[in-house]
Amino acid sequence: MFKKQSKEIKRENLSFTVDAATDTVEQMKRYATSHHAIDGQWHFLTGDQAAIYSLARKSFFILKPAEAVNQGDVGSDFIHTNNFVLVDQKRRIRGYYDGTSKSEVNTLIEDIKRLEKE
């Protein structure tokens, strides 16, 4: 999906670490470079682990509501999903997509295009 993103598109990708103790700013920069991230569009974020986990649970609701009851790490300190969360410019969640599913990633790309026209 990131390979399809051009520098002209007005969107940003945020990737949050699941291991803030290991993933320093320098480590995240190396990761971004190795994945050819477009500077200013794909951000690799680290910081206080408790704050990151709280953000994932309370702001992005990273576990899909319909799937939350089936997740083994609910209530633990560790959060890791394959989900992309589409958030609009008003910070509203517009959708959840399984990043390991080609059809869901294609749906995400179409939803991004639709959102850019709004």
Rosetta constraint file for C-alpha pairs under 8 A:
AtomPair CA 1 CA 5 HARMONIC 7.00 0.50
AtomPair CA 1 CA 105 HARMONIC 7.08 0.50
AtomPair CA 1 CA 109 HARMONIC 7.39 0.50
AtomPair CA 2 CA 37 HARMONIC 7.91 0.50
AtomPair CA 5 CA 9 HARMONIC 6.95 0.50
AtomPair CA 7 CA 38 HARMONIC 7.33 0.50
AtomPair CA 7 CA 41 HARMONIC 7.82 0.50
AtomPair CA 10 CA 116 HARMONIC 7.79 0.50
AtomPair CA 11 CA 41 HARMONIC 6.57 0.50
AtomPair CA 12 CA 40 HARMONIC 7.45 0.50
AtomPair CA 12 CA 41 HARMONIC 4.43 0.50
AtomPair CA 12 CA 42 HARMONIC 5.71 0.50
AtomPair CA 12 CA 43 HARMONIC 7.45 0.50
AtomPair CA 13 CA 41 HARMONIC 5.94 0.50
AtomPair CA 13 CA 42 HARMONIC 4.47 0.50
AtomPair CA 13 CA 43 HARMONIC 6.03 0.50
AtomPair CA 14 CA 42 HARMONIC 5.90 0.50
AtomPair CA 14 CA 43 HARMONIC 4.88 0.50
AtomPair CA 14 CA 44 HARMONIC 6.06 0.50
AtomPair CA 14 CA 45 HARMONIC 7.02 0.50
AtomPair CA 15 CA 42 HARMONIC 7.55 0.50
AtomPair CA 15 CA 43 HARMONIC 6.12 0.50
AtomPair CA 15 CA 44 HARMONIC 4.79 0.50
AtomPair CA 15 CA 45 HARMONIC 5.99 0.50
AtomPair CA 16 CA 44 HARMONIC 5.98 0.50
AtomPair CA 16 CA 45 HARMONIC 4.81 0.50
AtomPair CA 16 CA 46 HARMONIC 6.18 0.50
AtomPair CA 16 CA 52 HARMONIC 7.44 0.50
AtomPair CA 17 CA 23 HARMONIC 6.67 0.50
AtomPair CA 17 CA 44 HARMONIC 7.36 0.50
AtomPair CA 17 CA 45 HARMONIC 6.20 0.50
AtomPair CA 17 CA 46 HARMONIC 5.52 0.50
AtomPair CA 18 CA 49 HARMONIC 7.72 0.50
AtomPair CA 18 CA 78 HARMONIC 7.09 0.50
AtomPair CA 18 CA 79 HARMONIC 6.66 0.50
AtomPair CA 18 CA 80 HARMONIC 6.58 0.50
AtomPair CA 19 CA 23 HARMONIC 5.94 0.50
AtomPair CA 19 CA 49 HARMONIC 7.28 0.50
AtomPair CA 20 CA 24 HARMONIC 6.85 0.50
AtomPair CA 20 CA 46 HARMONIC 5.69 0.50
AtomPair CA 20 CA 47 HARMONIC 5.98 0.50
AtomPair CA 20 CA 48 HARMONIC 6.66 0.50
AtomPair CA 20 CA 49 HARMONIC 5.39 0.50
AtomPair CA 21 CA 49 HARMONIC 7.58 0.50
AtomPair CA 22 CA 27 HARMONIC 7.95 0.50
AtomPair CA 23 CA 27 HARMONIC 5.42 0.50
AtomPair CA 23 CA 28 HARMONIC 6.00 0.50
AtomPair CA 23 CA 46 HARMONIC 6.57 0.50
AtomPair CA 24 CA 28 HARMONIC 6.17 0.50
AtomPair CA 24 CA 46 HARMONIC 6.73 0.50
AtomPair CA 25 CA 29 HARMONIC 6.16 0.50
AtomPair CA 25 CA 45 HARMONIC 7.73 0.50
AtomPair CA 25 CA 46 HARMONIC 6.67 0.50
AtomPair CA 26 CA 30 HARMONIC 6.34 0.50
AtomPair CA 27 CA 31 HARMONIC 6.29 0.50
AtomPair CA 28 CA 32 HARMONIC 6.10 0.50
AtomPair CA 28 CA 44 HARMONIC 5.84 0.50
AtomPair CA 28 CA 45 HARMONIC 7.22 0.50
AtomPair CA 28 CA 46 HARMONIC 7.60 0.50
AtomPair CA 29 CA 33 HARMONIC 6.14 0.50
AtomPair CA 29 CA 44 HARMONIC 7.32 0.50
AtomPair CA 30 CA 34 HARMONIC 6.12 0.50
AtomPair CA 31 CA 35 HARMONIC 6.30 0.50
AtomPair CA 32 CA 36 HARMONIC 6.23 0.50
AtomPair CA 32 CA 37 HARMONIC 5.24 0.50
AtomPair CA 32 CA 42 HARMONIC 7.92 0.50
AtomPair CA 32 CA 43 HARMONIC 7.79 0.50
AtomPair CA 32 CA 44 HARMONIC 6.74 0.50
AtomPair CA 33 CA 37 HARMONIC 6.09 0.50
AtomPair CA 37 CA 41 HARMONIC 7.53 0.50
AtomPair CA 37 CA 42 HARMONIC 5.63 0.50
AtomPair CA 37 CA 43 HARMONIC 7.93 0.50
AtomPair CA 38 CA 42 HARMONIC 5.81 0.50
AtomPair CA 39 CA 43 HARMONIC 7.61 0.50
AtomPair CA 46 CA 52 HARMONIC 7.74 0.50
AtomPair CA 47 CA 51 HARMONIC 7.60 0.50
AtomPair CA 47 CA 52 HARMONIC 6.99 0.50
AtomPair CA 48 CA 52 HARMONIC 6.28 0.50
AtomPair CA 49 CA 53 HARMONIC 6.17 0.50
AtomPair CA 50 CA 54 HARMONIC 6.06 0.50
AtomPair CA 51 CA 55 HARMONIC 6.08 0.50
AtomPair CA 52 CA 56 HARMONIC 6.24 0.50
AtomPair CA 53 CA 57 HARMONIC 6.18 0.50
AtomPair CA 53 CA 77 HARMONIC 7.33 0.50
AtomPair CA 53 CA 78 HARMONIC 7.66 0.50
AtomPair CA 53 CA 79 HARMONIC 6.88 0.50
AtomPair CA 54 CA 58 HARMONIC 5.73 0.50
AtomPair CA 54 CA 59 HARMONIC 7.58 0.50
AtomPair CA 55 CA 59 HARMONIC 5.01 0.50
AtomPair CA 55 CA 60 HARMONIC 6.56 0.50
AtomPair CA 56 CA 60 HARMONIC 5.15 0.50
AtomPair CA 56 CA 61 HARMONIC 5.80 0.50
AtomPair CA 56 CA 62 HARMONIC 5.44 0.50
AtomPair CA 56 CA 79 HARMONIC 7.89 0.50
AtomPair CA 57 CA 61 HARMONIC 4.73 0.50
AtomPair CA 57 CA 62 HARMONIC 6.05 0.50
AtomPair CA 57 CA 63 HARMONIC 7.42 0.50
AtomPair CA 60 CA 85 HARMONIC 7.24 0.50
AtomPair CA 60 CA 93 HARMONIC 7.21 0.50
AtomPair CA 61 CA 65 HARMONIC 7.53 0.50
AtomPair CA 62 CA 81 HARMONIC 7.48 0.50
AtomPair CA 62 CA 83 HARMONIC 7.08 0.50
AtomPair CA 62 CA 85 HARMONIC 7.14 0.50
AtomPair CA 63 CA 67 HARMONIC 6.67 0.50
AtomPair CA 63 CA 68 HARMONIC 5.46 0.50
AtomPair CA 63 CA 71 HARMONIC 7.91 0.50
AtomPair CA 63 CA 81 HARMONIC 7.34 0.50
AtomPair CA 63 CA 83 HARMONIC 7.87 0.50
AtomPair CA 64 CA 68 HARMONIC 5.83 0.50
AtomPair CA 64 CA 96 HARMONIC 6.88 0.50
AtomPair CA 65 CA 69 HARMONIC 7.93 0.50
AtomPair CA 67 CA 71 HARMONIC 6.71 0.50
AtomPair CA 68 CA 74 HARMONIC 7.16 0.50
AtomPair CA 69 CA 74 HARMONIC 7.93 0.50
AtomPair CA 73 CA 77 HARMONIC 7.66 0.50
AtomPair CA 73 CA 78 HARMONIC 6.34 0.50
AtomPair CA 73 CA 79 HARMONIC 6.46 0.50
AtomPair CA 74 CA 79 HARMONIC 7.72 0.50
AtomPair CA 82 CA 98 HARMONIC 5.63 0.50
AtomPair CA 82 CA 99 HARMONIC 5.19 0.50
AtomPair CA 82 CA 100 HARMONIC 6.45 0.50
AtomPair CA 83 CA 96 HARMONIC 6.34 0.50
AtomPair CA 83 CA 97 HARMONIC 5.30 0.50
AtomPair CA 83 CA 98 HARMONIC 4.59 0.50
AtomPair CA 83 CA 99 HARMONIC 5.44 0.50
AtomPair CA 84 CA 96 HARMONIC 5.74 0.50
AtomPair CA 84 CA 97 HARMONIC 5.06 0.50
AtomPair CA 84 CA 98 HARMONIC 6.34 0.50
AtomPair CA 84 CA 99 HARMONIC 6.10 0.50
AtomPair CA 85 CA 93 HARMONIC 6.91 0.50
AtomPair CA 85 CA 94 HARMONIC 7.52 0.50
AtomPair CA 85 CA 95 HARMONIC 5.82 0.50
AtomPair CA 85 CA 96 HARMONIC 4.69 0.50
AtomPair CA 85 CA 97 HARMONIC 6.48 0.50
AtomPair CA 86 CA 93 HARMONIC 5.87 0.50
AtomPair CA 86 CA 94 HARMONIC 5.32 0.50
AtomPair CA 86 CA 95 HARMONIC 5.19 0.50
AtomPair CA 86 CA 96 HARMONIC 6.43 0.50
AtomPair CA 86 CA 108 HARMONIC 7.69 0.50
AtomPair CA 86 CA 112 HARMONIC 7.78 0.50
AtomPair CA 87 CA 91 HARMONIC 5.49 0.50
AtomPair CA 87 CA 92 HARMONIC 5.33 0.50
AtomPair CA 87 CA 93 HARMONIC 4.47 0.50
AtomPair CA 87 CA 94 HARMONIC 5.56 0.50
AtomPair CA 87 CA 95 HARMONIC 7.44 0.50
AtomPair CA 88 CA 92 HARMONIC 5.43 0.50
AtomPair CA 88 CA 93 HARMONIC 6.63 0.50
AtomPair CA 88 CA 94 HARMONIC 6.69 0.50
AtomPair CA 88 CA 115 HARMONIC 7.49 0.50
AtomPair CA 97 CA 104 HARMONIC 5.51 0.50
AtomPair CA 97 CA 105 HARMONIC 6.53 0.50
AtomPair CA 97 CA 107 HARMONIC 7.95 0.50
AtomPair CA 97 CA 108 HARMONIC 6.53 0.50
AtomPair CA 98 CA 104 HARMONIC 5.88 0.50
AtomPair CA 98 CA 105 HARMONIC 6.93 0.50
AtomPair CA 99 CA 104 HARMONIC 7.03 0.50
AtomPair CA 99 CA 105 HARMONIC 5.96 0.50
AtomPair CA 100 CA 105 HARMONIC 7.75 0.50
AtomPair CA 101 CA 105 HARMONIC 6.18 0.50
AtomPair CA 102 CA 106 HARMONIC 6.11 0.50
AtomPair CA 103 CA 107 HARMONIC 6.20 0.50
AtomPair CA 104 CA 108 HARMONIC 6.12 0.50
AtomPair CA 105 CA 109 HARMONIC 6.25 0.50
AtomPair CA 106 CA 110 HARMONIC 6.31 0.50
AtomPair CA 107 CA 111 HARMONIC 6.06 0.50
AtomPair CA 108 CA 112 HARMONIC 6.08 0.50
AtomPair CA 109 CA 113 HARMONIC 6.33 0.50
AtomPair CA 110 CA 114 HARMONIC 6.22 0.50
AtomPair CA 111 CA 115 HARMONIC 6.02 0.50
AtomPair CA 112 CA 116 HARMONIC 6.11 0.50
AtomPair CA 113 CA 117 HARMONIC 6.67 0.50
AtomPair CA 114 CA 118 HARMONIC 6.90 0.50
